[in-house]
Amino acid sequence: MYELCPETPADTPEVEALYDLCFAPGRTALSSYRLRDGVPPVSELCLMLRNEADAVTAAIRYWPVRVGDALVLLLGPVAVHPIAQGEGLGGYLMRESLHRAEAMGWARVMLVGDAPYYKRFGFTKLEGVEMPPPTNPDRVLGLELQPGAWVDVRGAVTRETHPDVLAGLAEIGQTPSLRASCKPVAFIEGEPRAALRSETAAERQRTEAATHDRDKTRKA
């Protein structure tokens, strides 16, 4: 049994320790971290799973960035403690957070990662979207939470600097109600019971398309 909670400032040292354990010591030197400097995270989407010993076992974070004038969610990092890898925790946090982002009205998400892994969540390579160097362009991936959200969105990825956006994110991040929104999650054979409720729009579209193709084949 795990407890799913939004990350609060009080949790940050423990989450940082998990990231230090899972990634190379120089992780903060990556170009994606420059986009986060001085920018509050999207607190409602920065989620963590605590185990029965109340230790942070998995975590995911999101930050706002800009691509041209378009507001974009930058996903990452996501990490799972080595003792819990293979249980489906990372996939659950991905789907749960993307489901919440969609419900909040976010239109598009991007990340830097391996396409073969992230395609299961609907991510594909972005064309014309430039992360700060030395990022490999083949690892710049995007997902539409609203149909057509990445159409004609091109340009360099830059830090979010709009004062109203930054002020709103900072205020939400300090609210004590975040911790009160924790909920238990039971994993059975590596799959959480809540996973079926965390299907994103992109996943629904793929499922519907596959079903449609099967129906056409049967009729033929």
URQUI-V352092 format. One line per field, one symbol per residue. phi: phi as a letter, one per 20 degrees, with the letter a starting at -180 (. if undefined). burial: b if it has 9 or more other C-alpha atoms within 8 Angstrom, else e. A space follows every 10 residues. Layout:
# URQUI-V352092
phi->???
burial->???
This chain:
# URQUI-V352092
phi->.cdebffdgf eggfffffff fecfgegfef fffffdgmdf fegfdedbdd efemefdbbb cccecccmee ecedepecbc ggfdfnenff fffgffffff ffffofebcc bdaeggffff eofcfedndd fgfeffgfee dcceecgmfe fmecpfecff cfgfffffff fffefffgff efbfcdecln cfgeffedee ffffffffff ffffffffff
burial->ebbbbbbbee ebeebeebbb ebeeeeeeee bebbbbeebb bbbbbbbbbb beeeebbbbb bbbbbbbbee bbbbbebbbb beebbebbbb ebbbbbbbbb bbeeebbbbb beeebeebbe bbbbbeeebb bbeebeeebb bbbbbbeebb eebbbbbbbb eeeebbeebb ebbeeeebbe ebeebbbeeb bbbebeebbb bbbbeeeeee eeeeeeeeee
